[in-house]
Amino acid sequence: MTDYDNTRRARQKKSVQPPPKRKTRIVFLHCTECRYGWGQEIYIDSEPKKICPECGGQAIEH
């Protein structure tokens, strides 16, 4: 048996599981300055970025 066969067999034995998927939610925000509105998909355990992409102003959730 060669080294190639040994590494191949070791590779076949490993059962690789994908990482668990993190749950997401969609939040809708609107800017307090220019009234621009948009949606963001974020992870459940994180906060949305509350900065307007249009004018750079402060945004609030609906």
PyMOL commands that set and color helices and strands:
alter all, ss='L'
color gray80, all
select helices_A, chain A and resi 3-13
alter helices_A, ss='H'
color red, helices_A
select strands_A, chain A and resi 24-31+37-43+59-61
alter strands_A, ss='S'
color yellow, strands_A
deselect
rebuild
show_as cartoon
